[in-house]
């Protein structure tokens, strides 16, 4: 029941609060603690989002053959670049390290340098759109540069990897959309003006000034 309803207005203040801290009273379902925390800890939140988003997309890459698309084993592909003379397990382990590091670095750069420049407002849908847009940009870079010039030049992928077939291109875009989807769902900060009306977190330190959306 809303605290502004007729029933709540006739209820004594002590009965409404029930001893709850005033800071918790100020919170609403539109600004949950998680989104407030992300807004105030952007770097840590971006690192966490990068790990989860990269991992979920990596798992999906192994499952793509179930829907008739080629498997995308990016850890082994990266390992073939960084440790070309290693065994299969050595390439997988070394490639995983570089693969997840890349995912986190890209996410931090996105969060700190590009997120506030994109036209969508920091709503839940807006942040999701930003994540999917960033995933699409990375997919374009992958098809246009990384796959033909870095990962598989020996296969002569051609312009935008077209020689590898449409299924490979679709798989690459799906992989990066899964990454962007989880990025937008997890890295989901509040608009800067909304944070001004949110009570401080319990035991939170004083906040630094946030970059405007």
C-alpha positions as CSV (number, residue, x, y, z in Angstrom):
1,X,0.0,0.0,0.0
2,X,1.3,3.4,-0.9
3,X,2.4,5.6,2.0
4,X,0.5,8.5,0.3
5,X,-2.8,6.7,0.3
6,X,-5.7,7.9,2.5
7,X,-5.1,5.0,4.9
8,X,-1.5,5.8,5.3
9,X,-2.2,9.5,6.0
10,X,-4.4,8.7,8.9
11,X,-1.9,6.2,10.4
12,X,0.5,7.6,13.1
13,X,4.0,8.2,11.8
14,X,5.5,5.8,14.3
15,X,3.2,3.0,13.1
16,X,4.1,3.6,9.4
17,X,7.9,3.6,10.0
18,X,7.8,0.6,12.4
19,X,11.3,1.6,13.5
20,X,12.7,1.4,9.9
21,X,15.5,3.9,9.1
22,X,14.4,7.0,7.3
23,X,16.8,6.2,4.4
24,X,15.0,3.0,3.6
25,X,11.7,4.9,3.6
26,X,12.9,7.1,0.8
27,X,13.6,4.1,-1.5
28,X,11.1,3.0,-4.1
29,X,11.0,0.1,-6.6
30,X,12.2,2.4,-9.3
31,X,15.6,2.9,-7.7
32,X,16.6,-0.4,-6.0
33,X,19.8,-0.7,-3.9
34,X,21.6,-2.6,-6.7
35,X,21.2,0.3,-9.2
36,X,22.2,2.9,-6.6
37,X,25.3,0.8,-5.8
38,X,26.2,0.6,-9.5
39,X,25.8,4.3,-10.0
40,X,28.1,5.0,-7.1
41,X,30.7,2.3,-7.9
42,X,30.9,2.4,-11.7
43,X,34.4,0.9,-12.1
44,X,33.8,-2.1,-9.8
45,X,30.3,-2.6,-11.3
46,X,31.7,-2.5,-14.8
47,X,34.4,-5.1,-13.9
48,X,31.7,-7.4,-12.5
49,X,29.4,-6.9,-15.5
50,X,32.3,-7.6,-17.9
51,X,33.1,-10.9,-16.2
52,X,29.5,-12.1,-16.2
53,X,28.7,-10.8,-19.7
54,X,31.8,-12.4,-21.2
55,X,31.3,-15.7,-19.5
56,X,27.6,-16.0,-20.5
57,X,28.5,-15.2,-24.1
58,X,31.4,-17.6,-24.0
59,X,29.1,-20.4,-22.9
60,X,26.6,-19.6,-25.6
61,X,29.4,-19.8,-28.1
62,X,29.9,-23.4,-27.3
63,X,26.2,-24.1,-27.6
64,X,25.6,-22.5,-31.0
65,X,25.9,-25.8,-32.9
66,X,22.6,-26.8,-31.2
67,X,20.8,-24.3,-33.4
68,X,22.7,-25.1,-36.5
69,X,25.4,-22.4,-36.2
70,X,29.2,-22.9,-35.9
71,X,30.8,-23.2,-32.5
72,X,32.6,-20.0,-31.4
73,X,35.5,-21.1,-29.1
74,X,37.0,-17.7,-28.6
75,X,39.3,-18.9,-25.7
76,X,41.1,-21.4,-28.0
77,X,41.1,-18.9,-30.9
78,X,42.8,-16.3,-28.7
79,X,45.2,-19.0,-27.5
80,X,46.1,-19.8,-31.1
81,X,47.2,-16.2,-31.5
82,X,49.1,-15.7,-28.2
83,X,50.5,-19.2,-27.7
84,X,50.5,-20.7,-31.3
85,X,53.0,-23.5,-30.4
86,X,51.3,-24.6,-27.2
87,X,49.1,-27.7,-26.7
88,X,45.4,-27.5,-27.0
89,X,44.9,-27.1,-23.3
90,X,47.7,-24.5,-23.1
91,X,46.0,-22.5,-25.8
92,X,42.7,-22.8,-24.1
93,X,44.0,-21.6,-20.8
94,X,46.1,-18.8,-22.1
95,X,43.4,-17.8,-24.5
96,X,40.8,-17.7,-21.7
97,X,43.0,-15.3,-19.7
98,X,43.3,-12.9,-22.6
99,X,39.7,-13.5,-23.7
100,X,38.2,-12.6,-20.3
101,X,40.7,-9.8,-19.8
102,X,39.6,-8.3,-23.1
103,X,35.9,-8.6,-22.1
104,X,36.5,-6.8,-18.8
105,X,38.6,-4.0,-20.4
106,X,36.1,-3.4,-23.1
107,X,33.3,-3.2,-20.5
108,X,35.2,-0.7,-18.3
109,X,36.0,1.5,-21.4
110,X,32.4,1.3,-22.4
111,X,31.2,2.2,-18.9
112,X,33.5,5.1,-18.3
113,X,34.1,6.5,-21.8
114,X,31.0,5.8,-24.0
115,X,28.0,4.9,-21.8
116,X,27.1,8.5,-20.9
117,X,27.6,9.6,-24.6
118,X,25.0,7.3,-26.0
119,X,21.6,9.0,-26.6
120,X,19.4,6.7,-24.4
121,X,18.6,7.8,-20.9
122,X,19.8,5.6,-18.0
123,X,16.5,3.8,-17.6
124,X,16.4,0.0,-17.5
125,X,15.5,-0.1,-21.2
126,X,17.9,2.6,-22.0
127,X,20.8,0.8,-20.4
128,X,19.8,-2.4,-22.1
129,X,19.8,-0.5,-25.5
130,X,23.2,0.8,-24.7
131,X,24.6,-2.6,-24.0
132,X,23.1,-4.1,-27.2
133,X,24.4,-1.2,-29.2
134,X,27.9,-1.7,-27.8
135,X,27.7,-5.5,-28.5
136,X,26.7,-4.7,-32.1
137,X,29.7,-2.4,-32.5
138,X,32.0,-5.1,-31.2
139,X,30.4,-7.7,-33.6
140,X,31.1,-5.3,-36.6
141,X,34.7,-4.9,-35.4
142,X,35.0,-8.7,-35.1
143,X,33.6,-9.5,-38.5
144,X,35.4,-6.6,-40.3
145,X,38.8,-6.7,-38.6
146,X,39.6,-9.3,-36.0
147,X,38.4,-12.4,-37.8
148,X,39.8,-11.7,-41.3
149,X,43.0,-10.0,-40.2
150,X,44.0,-11.4,-36.8
151,X,42.3,-14.8,-36.1
152,X,41.9,-16.5,-39.5
153,X,43.8,-14.7,-42.2
154,X,44.9,-18.1,-43.6
155,X,41.3,-18.9,-44.5
156,X,41.0,-15.7,-46.6
157,X,37.7,-14.6,-45.0
158,X,37.4,-11.6,-47.3
159,X,35.5,-8.4,-46.7
160,X,33.6,-8.5,-43.5
161,X,34.3,-12.3,-43.3
162,X,31.8,-12.9,-46.0
163,X,33.8,-15.8,-47.5
164,X,33.2,-17.8,-44.3
165,X,29.4,-17.8,-44.9
166,X,26.4,-16.1,-43.3
167,X,26.2,-18.6,-40.5
168,X,29.6,-17.5,-39.1
169,X,28.6,-13.9,-39.3
170,X,25.3,-14.6,-37.6
171,X,27.0,-16.6,-34.9
172,X,29.4,-13.7,-34.3
173,X,26.6,-11.2,-34.0
174,X,24.5,-13.5,-31.7
175,X,27.5,-14.0,-29.5
176,X,28.1,-10.3,-29.1
177,X,24.4,-9.6,-28.6
178,X,24.4,-12.1,-25.7
179,X,27.3,-10.2,-24.3
180,X,25.6,-6.8,-24.8
181,X,22.3,-8.1,-23.3
182,X,24.0,-9.2,-20.0
183,X,26.1,-6.0,-20.0
184,X,23.0,-3.9,-20.2
185,X,21.2,-5.9,-17.6
186,X,24.0,-5.8,-15.1
187,X,25.6,-2.4,-15.7
188,X,22.3,-0.6,-15.1
189,X,23.1,2.8,-13.4
190,X,20.5,5.4,-12.5
191,X,20.2,8.8,-14.3
192,X,22.4,11.4,-12.5
193,X,19.4,13.5,-11.6
194,X,17.6,10.6,-10.1
195,X,20.5,9.9,-7.7
196,X,20.0,13.3,-6.1
197,X,16.7,12.2,-4.7
198,X,17.8,8.8,-3.4
199,X,18.7,8.4,0.3
200,X,22.3,7.3,1.0
201,X,23.0,3.7,1.5
202,X,23.4,2.4,5.0
203,X,26.9,3.1,6.3
204,X,27.8,4.5,2.8
205,X,30.7,6.9,2.6
206,X,30.2,10.4,1.1
207,X,29.7,10.1,-2.7
208,X,31.9,11.7,-5.3
209,X,30.4,13.8,-8.1
210,X,29.0,11.7,-10.9
211,X,29.4,12.3,-14.6
212,X,26.2,13.6,-16.1
213,X,24.3,11.3,-18.5
